[in-house]
Amino acid sequence: MAGGGLRLRWPFRRLLVKGAGDAQAESGLKRAHFREWRLPFWLLAPQLFILLLFFFIPSIRALIQAFQLTDPFGATTQWVGFQNFERLFRSGVYWSSAQVTLIFTIAQNVLTLSFALLLAFASNHTLRGRGAYRTVLLLPYAIAPAIAGIMLAFLFNPRVGPVAHTLQGLGFDWDPNRNSWHALALIVMAASWKHICYNYIFLVAALMSVPQSILESAYLDGAGPIQRFLRISLPMITPTLFFLIVINFVYGLFETFAIVDATTRGGPAGATSILVYKVYQDGFVTLDLGSSAAQSVVLMVLALLLTFAQFRFVERRVNYSV
Protein backbone atom coordinates (compact mmCIF):
# COMPACT_ATOMS: atom_id res chain seq x y z
CA MET A 1 0.00 0.00 0.00
CA ALA A 2 1.57 3.27 -1.10
CA GLY A 3 0.35 6.69 -2.06
CA GLY A 4 -3.11 5.97 -0.65
CA GLY A 5 -3.80 3.20 -3.20
CA LEU A 6 -3.07 -0.46 -3.80
CA ARG A 7 -0.13 -1.16 -6.15
CA LEU A 8 0.39 -4.62 -7.61
CA ARG A 9 3.82 -6.12 -8.06
CA TRP A 10 4.91 -6.64 -11.65
CA PRO A 11 4.05 -10.39 -12.00
CA PHE A 12 0.48 -9.83 -10.83
CA ARG A 13 0.14 -6.69 -12.91
CA ARG A 14 1.33 -8.62 -15.94
CA LEU A 15 -1.20 -11.39 -15.30
CA LEU A 16 -3.96 -8.81 -14.82
CA VAL A 17 -3.16 -7.08 -18.10
CA LYS A 18 -2.85 -10.43 -19.88
CA GLY A 19 -6.22 -11.57 -18.48
CA ALA A 20 -7.90 -8.37 -19.63
CA GLY A 21 -6.36 -8.80 -23.08
CA ASP A 22 -7.52 -12.41 -23.31
CA ALA A 23 -11.06 -11.43 -22.32
CA GLN A 24 -11.00 -8.66 -24.89
CA ALA A 25 -9.76 -11.06 -27.57
CA GLU A 26 -12.44 -13.64 -26.72
CA SER A 27 -15.19 -11.06 -27.00
CA GLY A 28 -13.92 -9.96 -30.41
CA LEU A 29 -13.50 -6.34 -29.31
CA LYS A 30 -10.57 -4.16 -30.28
CA ARG A 31 -9.20 -1.32 -28.24
CA ALA A 32 -9.73 2.03 -29.95
CA HIS A 33 -6.70 4.28 -30.43
CA PHE A 34 -6.48 7.85 -31.64
CA ARG A 35 -3.68 8.61 -34.04
CA GLU A 36 -3.48 12.18 -32.78
CA TRP A 37 -3.41 12.59 -28.99
CA ARG A 38 -5.09 16.00 -29.20
CA LEU A 39 -8.15 14.68 -31.07
CA PRO A 40 -10.06 13.44 -27.96
CA PHE A 41 -9.66 16.84 -26.33
CA TRP A 42 -10.96 18.59 -29.44
CA LEU A 43 -13.97 16.27 -29.48
CA LEU A 44 -14.72 17.02 -25.82
CA ALA A 45 -14.07 20.75 -26.15
CA PRO A 46 -17.62 21.83 -27.23
CA GLN A 47 -19.31 20.00 -24.37
CA LEU A 48 -16.73 21.17 -21.85
CA PHE A 49 -17.12 24.74 -23.08
CA ILE A 50 -20.91 24.58 -22.65
CA LEU A 51 -20.53 23.15 -19.13
CA LEU A 52 -17.99 25.81 -18.24
CA LEU A 53 -20.08 28.66 -19.63
CA PHE A 54 -23.53 27.67 -18.38
CA PHE A 55 -22.80 25.62 -15.23
CA PHE A 56 -19.41 26.02 -13.60
CA ILE A 57 -18.97 29.79 -14.03
CA PRO A 58 -22.55 30.64 -12.88
CA SER A 59 -22.23 28.20 -9.96
CA ILE A 60 -18.97 29.76 -8.79
CA ARG A 61 -20.39 33.27 -9.15
CA ALA A 62 -23.53 32.30 -7.22
CA LEU A 63 -21.42 30.75 -4.47
CA ILE A 64 -19.38 33.95 -4.13
CA GLN A 65 -22.45 36.17 -4.29
CA ALA A 66 -24.13 34.15 -1.54
CA PHE A 67 -21.61 35.66 0.90
CA GLN A 68 -22.07 39.22 -0.36
CA LEU A 69 -24.63 41.98 0.03
CA THR A 70 -25.31 43.87 -3.20
CA ASP A 71 -27.57 46.89 -3.61
CA PRO A 72 -30.45 46.55 -6.13
CA PHE A 73 -28.55 48.56 -8.76
CA GLY A 74 -25.37 46.48 -8.43
CA ALA A 75 -23.26 49.56 -7.68
CA THR A 76 -21.83 48.49 -4.32
CA THR A 77 -20.96 45.08 -2.94
CA GLN A 78 -20.11 44.21 0.65
CA TRP A 79 -18.78 40.95 2.07
CA VAL A 80 -21.17 39.80 4.82
CA GLY A 81 -20.12 36.17 5.38
CA PHE A 82 -22.98 33.90 6.42
CA GLN A 83 -25.49 36.69 7.08
CA ASN A 84 -27.51 35.86 3.96
CA PHE A 85 -27.87 32.26 5.11
CA GLU A 86 -28.75 33.30 8.67
CA ARG A 87 -31.41 35.69 7.39
CA LEU A 88 -32.69 32.98 5.08
CA PHE A 89 -33.09 30.30 7.73
CA ARG A 90 -34.84 32.74 10.07
CA SER A 91 -37.41 33.63 7.43
CA GLY A 92 -40.82 32.06 7.88
CA VAL A 93 -41.60 32.69 4.21
CA TYR A 94 -38.62 30.57 3.18
CA TRP A 95 -39.64 27.64 5.39
CA SER A 96 -43.19 27.89 4.06
CA SER A 97 -41.79 27.71 0.52
CA ALA A 98 -39.68 24.70 1.51
CA GLN A 99 -42.77 22.95 2.87
CA VAL A 100 -44.69 23.64 -0.35
CA THR A 101 -41.73 22.33 -2.36
CA LEU A 102 -41.62 19.10 -0.36
CA ILE A 103 -45.35 18.45 -0.83
CA PHE A 104 -45.19 19.37 -4.51
CA THR A 105 -42.13 17.21 -5.25
CA ILE A 106 -43.47 14.10 -3.51
CA ALA A 107 -46.96 14.45 -5.04
CA GLN A 108 -45.54 15.05 -8.51
CA ASN A 109 -43.20 12.06 -8.18
CA VAL A 110 -45.93 9.68 -7.04
CA LEU A 111 -48.47 10.87 -9.62
CA THR A 112 -46.00 10.85 -12.51
CA LEU A 113 -44.56 7.42 -11.77
CA SER A 114 -47.96 5.84 -11.08
CA PHE A 115 -49.58 7.00 -14.30
CA ALA A 116 -46.48 6.28 -16.39
CA LEU A 117 -46.30 2.75 -14.99
CA LEU A 118 -50.01 2.20 -15.62
CA LEU A 119 -49.77 3.47 -19.20
CA ALA A 120 -46.63 1.46 -19.90
CA PHE A 121 -48.27 -1.70 -18.59
CA ALA A 122 -51.43 -1.08 -20.63
CA SER A 123 -49.68 -0.23 -23.90
CA ASN A 124 -47.27 -3.14 -23.51
CA HIS A 125 -50.22 -5.58 -23.40
CA THR A 126 -52.20 -4.00 -26.23
CA LEU A 127 -52.01 -6.25 -29.28
CA ARG A 128 -53.54 -3.98 -31.93
CA GLY A 129 -52.41 -0.41 -32.45
CA ARG A 130 -49.56 -0.64 -29.95
CA GLY A 131 -47.36 1.72 -31.96
CA ALA A 132 -50.15 4.30 -32.32
CA TYR A 133 -50.80 4.27 -28.58
CA ARG A 134 -47.13 4.84 -27.82
CA THR A 135 -46.87 7.68 -30.33
CA VAL A 136 -49.86 9.49 -28.83
CA LEU A 137 -48.55 9.03 -25.29
CA LEU A 138 -45.20 10.56 -26.27
CA LEU A 139 -46.68 13.74 -27.78
CA PRO A 140 -46.80 15.83 -24.54
CA TYR A 141 -43.02 15.44 -24.19
CA ALA A 142 -42.58 17.66 -27.27
CA ILE A 143 -44.53 20.52 -25.67
CA ALA A 144 -42.53 23.25 -23.93
CA PRO A 145 -43.11 23.50 -20.15
CA ALA A 146 -44.45 27.05 -20.40
CA ILE A 147 -46.95 26.00 -23.09
CA ALA A 148 -48.01 23.02 -20.99
CA GLY A 149 -48.58 25.34 -18.02
CA ILE A 150 -50.67 27.75 -20.12
CA MET A 151 -52.77 24.87 -21.48
CA LEU A 152 -53.51 23.47 -18.03
CA ALA A 153 -54.19 26.96 -16.66
CA PHE A 154 -56.77 27.52 -19.41
CA LEU A 155 -58.45 24.13 -18.95
CA PHE A 156 -58.77 24.65 -15.19
CA ASN A 157 -59.61 28.37 -15.32
CA PRO A 158 -62.68 28.85 -13.07
CA ARG A 159 -64.26 31.32 -15.55
CA VAL A 160 -63.66 29.88 -19.03
CA GLY A 161 -62.00 26.49 -18.48
CA PRO A 162 -64.03 23.47 -19.65
CA VAL A 163 -62.59 21.18 -16.98
CA ALA A 164 -63.28 23.76 -14.28
CA HIS A 165 -66.88 24.14 -15.49
CA THR A 166 -67.30 20.37 -15.38
CA LEU A 167 -66.03 20.27 -11.80
CA GLN A 168 -68.30 23.13 -10.82
CA GLY A 169 -71.24 21.38 -12.46
CA LEU A 170 -70.54 18.35 -10.27
CA GLY A 171 -70.75 20.56 -7.19
CA PHE A 172 -67.00 21.03 -6.63
CA ASP A 173 -66.14 24.67 -5.96
CA TRP A 174 -62.91 24.76 -7.99
CA ASP A 175 -60.99 28.04 -7.87
CA PRO A 176 -57.15 27.95 -7.88
CA ASN A 177 -57.07 31.76 -7.79
CA ARG A 178 -58.39 31.78 -4.22
CA ASN A 179 -57.83 28.28 -2.84
CA SER A 180 -54.16 27.46 -2.16
CA TRP A 181 -54.71 23.69 -2.26
CA HIS A 182 -56.45 23.95 -5.62
CA ALA A 183 -53.52 25.97 -6.96
CA LEU A 184 -51.03 23.43 -5.62
CA ALA A 185 -53.02 20.59 -7.19
CA LEU A 186 -52.99 22.49 -10.49
CA ILE A 187 -49.19 22.79 -10.68
CA VAL A 188 -48.82 19.15 -9.58
CA MET A 189 -51.09 18.04 -12.41
CA ALA A 190 -49.33 20.28 -14.94
CA ALA A 191 -45.84 19.13 -13.93
CA SER A 192 -46.89 15.48 -13.83
CA TRP A 193 -48.65 15.60 -17.21
CA LYS A 194 -45.54 17.10 -18.79
CA HIS A 195 -43.17 14.53 -17.25
CA ILE A 196 -45.25 11.36 -17.57
CA CYS A 197 -43.97 10.88 -21.12
CA TYR A 198 -40.34 10.87 -19.98
CA ASN A 199 -41.07 8.17 -17.40
CA TYR A 200 -43.18 6.26 -19.91
CA ILE A 201 -40.29 5.95 -22.37
CA PHE A 202 -38.01 4.27 -19.84
CA LEU A 203 -40.72 2.07 -18.35
CA VAL A 204 -41.83 0.73 -21.73
CA ALA A 205 -38.23 -0.08 -22.60
CA ALA A 206 -37.78 -1.80 -19.23
CA LEU A 207 -40.96 -3.87 -19.63
CA MET A 208 -39.95 -4.92 -23.14
CA SER A 209 -36.62 -6.18 -21.77
CA VAL A 210 -38.31 -8.63 -19.38
CA PRO A 211 -37.67 -12.17 -20.75
CA GLN A 212 -40.79 -13.48 -22.46
CA SER A 213 -39.92 -17.05 -21.52
CA ILE A 214 -40.44 -16.27 -17.84
CA LEU A 215 -43.76 -14.55 -18.52
CA GLU A 216 -44.93 -17.45 -20.69
CA SER A 217 -44.00 -19.95 -17.97
CA ALA A 218 -46.00 -17.95 -15.44
CA TYR A 219 -48.92 -17.82 -17.88
CA LEU A 220 -48.86 -21.60 -18.27
CA ASP A 221 -48.86 -21.91 -14.48
CA GLY A 222 -52.11 -19.95 -14.35
CA ALA A 223 -50.84 -16.48 -13.39
CA GLY A 224 -52.96 -13.60 -14.67
CA PRO A 225 -51.65 -10.36 -16.22
CA ILE A 226 -51.68 -8.45 -12.93
CA GLN A 227 -49.95 -11.29 -11.07
CA ARG A 228 -47.29 -11.56 -13.77
CA PHE A 229 -46.73 -7.82 -13.59
CA LEU A 230 -46.52 -7.61 -9.78
CA ARG A 231 -44.47 -10.76 -9.19
CA ILE A 232 -42.23 -10.85 -12.28
CA SER A 233 -42.10 -7.63 -14.29
CA LEU A 234 -42.14 -5.13 -11.43
CA PRO A 235 -39.21 -6.66 -9.49
CA MET A 236 -37.17 -6.85 -12.70
CA ILE A 237 -37.64 -3.17 -13.57
CA THR A 238 -36.73 -1.84 -10.11
CA PRO A 239 -33.42 -0.37 -11.40
CA THR A 240 -35.41 1.73 -13.87
CA LEU A 241 -37.89 2.74 -11.17
CA PHE A 242 -35.07 3.81 -8.87
CA PHE A 243 -33.49 5.87 -11.66
CA LEU A 244 -36.81 7.59 -12.39
CA ILE A 245 -37.42 8.38 -8.71
CA VAL A 246 -34.12 10.26 -8.57
CA ILE A 247 -34.80 12.02 -11.89
CA ASN A 248 -38.31 13.03 -10.81
CA PHE A 249 -37.04 14.57 -7.58
CA VAL A 250 -34.46 16.60 -9.49
CA TYR A 251 -37.13 17.58 -12.01
CA GLY A 252 -39.46 18.78 -9.25
CA LEU A 253 -36.73 20.84 -7.61
CA PHE A 254 -35.15 22.50 -10.64
CA GLU A 255 -37.16 22.13 -13.86
CA THR A 256 -40.67 23.26 -12.91
CA PHE A 257 -40.10 27.01 -12.84
CA ALA A 258 -41.75 27.62 -16.23
CA ILE A 259 -44.82 25.58 -15.28
CA VAL A 260 -45.34 27.47 -12.01
CA ASP A 261 -44.77 30.82 -13.69
CA ALA A 262 -47.26 30.04 -16.47
CA THR A 263 -50.01 28.63 -14.24
CA THR A 264 -50.11 30.41 -10.86
CA ARG A 265 -47.05 32.72 -10.72
CA GLY A 266 -46.49 31.47 -7.19
CA GLY A 267 -49.96 32.46 -5.98
CA PRO A 268 -52.31 32.76 -4.37
CA ALA A 269 -50.37 34.61 -1.66
CA GLY A 270 -47.22 32.54 -2.25
CA ALA A 271 -49.01 29.21 -1.80
CA THR A 272 -47.32 27.72 -4.87
CA SER A 273 -44.01 29.56 -4.63
CA ILE A 274 -41.66 26.57 -4.64
CA LEU A 275 -37.97 27.07 -3.90
CA VAL A 276 -36.79 27.42 -7.48
CA TYR A 277 -39.49 30.02 -8.15
CA LYS A 278 -38.62 31.92 -4.97
CA VAL A 279 -35.01 32.16 -6.18
CA TYR A 280 -36.32 33.95 -9.28
CA GLN A 281 -38.67 36.21 -7.31
CA ASP A 282 -36.02 37.35 -4.84
CA GLY A 283 -33.32 37.74 -7.47
CA PHE A 284 -35.18 39.33 -10.41
CA VAL A 285 -38.32 40.87 -8.87
CA THR A 286 -37.24 42.20 -5.48
CA LEU A 287 -33.54 42.38 -6.57
CA ASP A 288 -32.26 40.77 -3.36
CA LEU A 289 -29.29 39.19 -5.12
CA GLY A 290 -27.50 37.95 -2.00
CA SER A 291 -30.53 36.10 -0.68
CA SER A 292 -31.29 34.68 -4.12
CA ALA A 293 -27.73 33.36 -4.47
CA ALA A 294 -27.86 31.84 -0.98
CA GLN A 295 -31.13 30.10 -1.85
CA SER A 296 -29.63 28.66 -5.03
CA VAL A 297 -26.70 27.25 -3.04
CA VAL A 298 -29.06 25.71 -0.47
CA LEU A 299 -31.18 24.25 -3.26
CA MET A 300 -28.14 22.64 -4.87
CA VAL A 301 -27.00 21.16 -1.55
CA LEU A 302 -30.54 19.90 -0.91
CA ALA A 303 -30.64 18.16 -4.29
CA LEU A 304 -27.27 16.52 -3.63
CA LEU A 305 -28.38 15.34 -0.19
CA LEU A 306 -31.63 13.90 -1.53
CA THR A 307 -29.82 12.10 -4.32
CA PHE A 308 -27.26 10.71 -1.87
CA ALA A 309 -29.99 9.56 0.53
CA GLN A 310 -31.85 7.82 -2.27
CA PHE A 311 -28.72 6.04 -3.47
CA ARG A 312 -27.75 5.20 0.12
CA PHE A 313 -31.04 3.82 1.40
CA VAL A 314 -33.48 3.24 -1.47
CA GLU A 315 -30.98 1.42 -3.70
CA ARG A 316 -30.67 -1.35 -1.10
CA ARG A 317 -34.13 -2.54 -2.13
CA VAL A 318 -33.32 -2.48 -5.83
CA ASN A 319 -32.96 -5.84 -7.56
CA TYR A 320 -30.41 -5.73 -10.39
CA SER A 321 -30.59 -9.43 -11.23
CA VAL A 322 -32.72 -10.83 -14.03
C-alpha positions as CSV (number, residue, x, y, z in Angstrom):
1,M,0.0,0.0,0.0
2,A,1.6,3.3,-1.1
3,G,0.4,6.7,-2.1
4,G,-3.1,6.0,-0.7
5,G,-3.8,3.2,-3.2
6,L,-3.1,-0.5,-3.8
7,R,-0.1,-1.2,-6.1
8,L,0.4,-4.6,-7.6
9,R,3.8,-6.1,-8.1
10,W,4.9,-6.6,-11.7
11,P,4.0,-10.4,-12.0
12,F,0.5,-9.8,-10.8
13,R,0.1,-6.7,-12.9
14,R,1.3,-8.6,-15.9
15,L,-1.2,-11.4,-15.3
16,L,-4.0,-8.8,-14.8
17,V,-3.2,-7.1,-18.1
18,K,-2.9,-10.4,-19.9
19,G,-6.2,-11.6,-18.5
20,A,-7.9,-8.4,-19.6
21,G,-6.4,-8.8,-23.1
22,D,-7.5,-12.4,-23.3
23,A,-11.1,-11.4,-22.3
24,Q,-11.0,-8.7,-24.9
25,A,-9.8,-11.1,-27.6
26,E,-12.4,-13.6,-26.7
27,S,-15.2,-11.1,-27.0
28,G,-13.9,-10.0,-30.4
29,L,-13.5,-6.3,-29.3
30,K,-10.6,-4.2,-30.3
31,R,-9.2,-1.3,-28.2
32,A,-9.7,2.0,-29.9
33,H,-6.7,4.3,-30.4
34,F,-6.5,7.9,-31.6
35,R,-3.7,8.6,-34.0
36,E,-3.5,12.2,-32.8
37,W,-3.4,12.6,-29.0
38,R,-5.1,16.0,-29.2
39,L,-8.2,14.7,-31.1
40,P,-10.1,13.4,-28.0
41,F,-9.7,16.8,-26.3
42,W,-11.0,18.6,-29.4
43,L,-14.0,16.3,-29.5
44,L,-14.7,17.0,-25.8
45,A,-14.1,20.7,-26.1
46,P,-17.6,21.8,-27.2
47,Q,-19.3,20.0,-24.4
48,L,-16.7,21.2,-21.8
49,F,-17.1,24.7,-23.1
50,I,-20.9,24.6,-22.6
51,L,-20.5,23.2,-19.1
52,L,-18.0,25.8,-18.2
53,L,-20.1,28.7,-19.6
54,F,-23.5,27.7,-18.4
55,F,-22.8,25.6,-15.2
56,F,-19.4,26.0,-13.6
57,I,-19.0,29.8,-14.0
58,P,-22.5,30.6,-12.9
59,S,-22.2,28.2,-10.0
60,I,-19.0,29.8,-8.8
61,R,-20.4,33.3,-9.1
62,A,-23.5,32.3,-7.2
63,L,-21.4,30.7,-4.5
64,I,-19.4,33.9,-4.1
65,Q,-22.5,36.2,-4.3
66,A,-24.1,34.2,-1.5
67,F,-21.6,35.7,0.9
68,Q,-22.1,39.2,-0.4
69,L,-24.6,42.0,0.0
70,T,-25.3,43.9,-3.2
71,D,-27.6,46.9,-3.6
72,P,-30.5,46.5,-6.1
73,F,-28.6,48.6,-8.8
74,G,-25.4,46.5,-8.4
75,A,-23.3,49.6,-7.7
76,T,-21.8,48.5,-4.3
77,T,-21.0,45.1,-2.9
78,Q,-20.1,44.2,0.7
79,W,-18.8,41.0,2.1
80,V,-21.2,39.8,4.8
81,G,-20.1,36.2,5.4
82,F,-23.0,33.9,6.4
83,Q,-25.5,36.7,7.1
84,N,-27.5,35.9,4.0
85,F,-27.9,32.3,5.1
86,E,-28.7,33.3,8.7
87,R,-31.4,35.7,7.4
88,L,-32.7,33.0,5.1
89,F,-33.1,30.3,7.7
90,R,-34.8,32.7,10.1
91,S,-37.4,33.6,7.4
92,G,-40.8,32.1,7.9
93,V,-41.6,32.7,4.2
94,Y,-38.6,30.6,3.2
95,W,-39.6,27.6,5.4
96,S,-43.2,27.9,4.1
97,S,-41.8,27.7,0.5
98,A,-39.7,24.7,1.5
99,Q,-42.8,22.9,2.9
100,V,-44.7,23.6,-0.3
101,T,-41.7,22.3,-2.4
102,L,-41.6,19.1,-0.4
103,I,-45.3,18.5,-0.8
104,F,-45.2,19.4,-4.5
105,T,-42.1,17.2,-5.3
106,I,-43.5,14.1,-3.5
107,A,-47.0,14.4,-5.0
108,Q,-45.5,15.0,-8.5
109,N,-43.2,12.1,-8.2
110,V,-45.9,9.7,-7.0
111,L,-48.5,10.9,-9.6
112,T,-46.0,10.8,-12.5
113,L,-44.6,7.4,-11.8
114,S,-48.0,5.8,-11.1
115,F,-49.6,7.0,-14.3
116,A,-46.5,6.3,-16.4
117,L,-46.3,2.8,-15.0
118,L,-50.0,2.2,-15.6
119,L,-49.8,3.5,-19.2
120,A,-46.6,1.5,-19.9
121,F,-48.3,-1.7,-18.6
122,A,-51.4,-1.1,-20.6
123,S,-49.7,-0.2,-23.9
124,N,-47.3,-3.1,-23.5
125,H,-50.2,-5.6,-23.4
126,T,-52.2,-4.0,-26.2
127,L,-52.0,-6.3,-29.3
128,R,-53.5,-4.0,-31.9
129,G,-52.4,-0.4,-32.5
130,R,-49.6,-0.6,-30.0
131,G,-47.4,1.7,-32.0
132,A,-50.2,4.3,-32.3
133,Y,-50.8,4.3,-28.6
134,R,-47.1,4.8,-27.8
135,T,-46.9,7.7,-30.3
136,V,-49.9,9.5,-28.8
137,L,-48.5,9.0,-25.3
138,L,-45.2,10.6,-26.3
139,L,-46.7,13.7,-27.8
140,P,-46.8,15.8,-24.5
141,Y,-43.0,15.4,-24.2
142,A,-42.6,17.7,-27.3
143,I,-44.5,20.5,-25.7
144,A,-42.5,23.3,-23.9
145,P,-43.1,23.5,-20.1
146,A,-44.4,27.1,-20.4
147,I,-46.9,26.0,-23.1
148,A,-48.0,23.0,-21.0
149,G,-48.6,25.3,-18.0
150,I,-50.7,27.7,-20.1
151,M,-52.8,24.9,-21.5
152,L,-53.5,23.5,-18.0
153,A,-54.2,27.0,-16.7
154,F,-56.8,27.5,-19.4
155,L,-58.4,24.1,-18.9
156,F,-58.8,24.6,-15.2
157,N,-59.6,28.4,-15.3
158,P,-62.7,28.8,-13.1
159,R,-64.3,31.3,-15.5
160,V,-63.7,29.9,-19.0
161,G,-62.0,26.5,-18.5
162,P,-64.0,23.5,-19.6
163,V,-62.6,21.2,-17.0
164,A,-63.3,23.8,-14.3
165,H,-66.9,24.1,-15.5
166,T,-67.3,20.4,-15.4
167,L,-66.0,20.3,-11.8
168,Q,-68.3,23.1,-10.8
169,G,-71.2,21.4,-12.5
170,L,-70.5,18.4,-10.3
171,G,-70.8,20.6,-7.2
172,F,-67.0,21.0,-6.6
173,D,-66.1,24.7,-6.0
174,W,-62.9,24.8,-8.0
175,D,-61.0,28.0,-7.9
176,P,-57.2,28.0,-7.9
177,N,-57.1,31.8,-7.8
178,R,-58.4,31.8,-4.2
179,N,-57.8,28.3,-2.8
180,S,-54.2,27.5,-2.2
181,W,-54.7,23.7,-2.3
182,H,-56.4,23.9,-5.6
183,A,-53.5,26.0,-7.0
184,L,-51.0,23.4,-5.6
185,A,-53.0,20.6,-7.2
186,L,-53.0,22.5,-10.5
187,I,-49.2,22.8,-10.7
188,V,-48.8,19.2,-9.6
189,M,-51.1,18.0,-12.4
190,A,-49.3,20.3,-14.9
191,A,-45.8,19.1,-13.9
192,S,-46.9,15.5,-13.8
193,W,-48.7,15.6,-17.2
194,K,-45.5,17.1,-18.8
195,H,-43.2,14.5,-17.3
196,I,-45.3,11.4,-17.6
197,C,-44.0,10.9,-21.1
198,Y,-40.3,10.9,-20.0
199,N,-41.1,8.2,-17.4
200,Y,-43.2,6.3,-19.9
201,I,-40.3,5.9,-22.4
202,F,-38.0,4.3,-19.8
203,L,-40.7,2.1,-18.3
204,V,-41.8,0.7,-21.7
205,A,-38.2,-0.1,-22.6
206,A,-37.8,-1.8,-19.2
207,L,-41.0,-3.9,-19.6
208,M,-39.9,-4.9,-23.1
209,S,-36.6,-6.2,-21.8
210,V,-38.3,-8.6,-19.4
211,P,-37.7,-12.2,-20.7
212,Q,-40.8,-13.5,-22.5
213,S,-39.9,-17.1,-21.5
214,I,-40.4,-16.3,-17.8
215,L,-43.8,-14.5,-18.5
216,E,-44.9,-17.5,-20.7
217,S,-44.0,-20.0,-18.0
218,A,-46.0,-18.0,-15.4
219,Y,-48.9,-17.8,-17.9
220,L,-48.9,-21.6,-18.3
221,D,-48.9,-21.9,-14.5
222,G,-52.1,-19.9,-14.3
223,A,-50.8,-16.5,-13.4
224,G,-53.0,-13.6,-14.7
225,P,-51.6,-10.4,-16.2
226,I,-51.7,-8.5,-12.9
227,Q,-49.9,-11.3,-11.1
228,R,-47.3,-11.6,-13.8
229,F,-46.7,-7.8,-13.6
230,L,-46.5,-7.6,-9.8
231,R,-44.5,-10.8,-9.2
232,I,-42.2,-10.9,-12.3
233,S,-42.1,-7.6,-14.3
234,L,-42.1,-5.1,-11.4
235,P,-39.2,-6.7,-9.5
236,M,-37.2,-6.9,-12.7
237,I,-37.6,-3.2,-13.6
238,T,-36.7,-1.8,-10.1
239,P,-33.4,-0.4,-11.4
240,T,-35.4,1.7,-13.9
241,L,-37.9,2.7,-11.2
242,F,-35.1,3.8,-8.9
243,F,-33.5,5.9,-11.7
244,L,-36.8,7.6,-12.4
245,I,-37.4,8.4,-8.7
246,V,-34.1,10.3,-8.6
247,I,-34.8,12.0,-11.9
248,N,-38.3,13.0,-10.8
249,F,-37.0,14.6,-7.6
250,V,-34.5,16.6,-9.5
251,Y,-37.1,17.6,-12.0
252,G,-39.5,18.8,-9.2
253,L,-36.7,20.8,-7.6
254,F,-35.1,22.5,-10.6
255,E,-37.2,22.1,-13.9
256,T,-40.7,23.3,-12.9
257,F,-40.1,27.0,-12.8
258,A,-41.8,27.6,-16.2
259,I,-44.8,25.6,-15.3
260,V,-45.3,27.5,-12.0
261,D,-44.8,30.8,-13.7
262,A,-47.3,30.0,-16.5
263,T,-50.0,28.6,-14.2
264,T,-50.1,30.4,-10.9
265,R,-47.0,32.7,-10.7
266,G,-46.5,31.5,-7.2
267,G,-50.0,32.5,-6.0
268,P,-52.3,32.8,-4.4
269,A,-50.4,34.6,-1.7
270,G,-47.2,32.5,-2.3
271,A,-49.0,29.2,-1.8
272,T,-47.3,27.7,-4.9
273,S,-44.0,29.6,-4.6
274,I,-41.7,26.6,-4.6
275,L,-38.0,27.1,-3.9
276,V,-36.8,27.4,-7.5
277,Y,-39.5,30.0,-8.2
278,K,-38.6,31.9,-5.0
279,V,-35.0,32.2,-6.2
280,Y,-36.3,33.9,-9.3
281,Q,-38.7,36.2,-7.3
282,D,-36.0,37.3,-4.8
283,G,-33.3,37.7,-7.5
284,F,-35.2,39.3,-10.4
285,V,-38.3,40.9,-8.9
286,T,-37.2,42.2,-5.5
287,L,-33.5,42.4,-6.6
288,D,-32.3,40.8,-3.4
289,L,-29.3,39.2,-5.1
290,G,-27.5,37.9,-2.0
291,S,-30.5,36.1,-0.7
292,S,-31.3,34.7,-4.1
293,A,-27.7,33.4,-4.5
294,A,-27.9,31.8,-1.0
295,Q,-31.1,30.1,-1.9
296,S,-29.6,28.7,-5.0
297,V,-26.7,27.2,-3.0
298,V,-29.1,25.7,-0.5
299,L,-31.2,24.2,-3.3
300,M,-28.1,22.6,-4.9
301,V,-27.0,21.2,-1.6
302,L,-30.5,19.9,-0.9
303,A,-30.6,18.2,-4.3
304,L,-27.3,16.5,-3.6
305,L,-28.4,15.3,-0.2
306,L,-31.6,13.9,-1.5
307,T,-29.8,12.1,-4.3
308,F,-27.3,10.7,-1.9
309,A,-30.0,9.6,0.5
310,Q,-31.8,7.8,-2.3
311,F,-28.7,6.0,-3.5
312,R,-27.7,5.2,0.1
313,F,-31.0,3.8,1.4
314,V,-33.5,3.2,-1.5
315,E,-31.0,1.4,-3.7
316,R,-30.7,-1.4,-1.1
317,R,-34.1,-2.5,-2.1
318,V,-33.3,-2.5,-5.8
319,N,-33.0,-5.8,-7.6
320,Y,-30.4,-5.7,-10.4
321,S,-30.6,-9.4,-11.2
322,V,-32.7,-10.8,-14.0
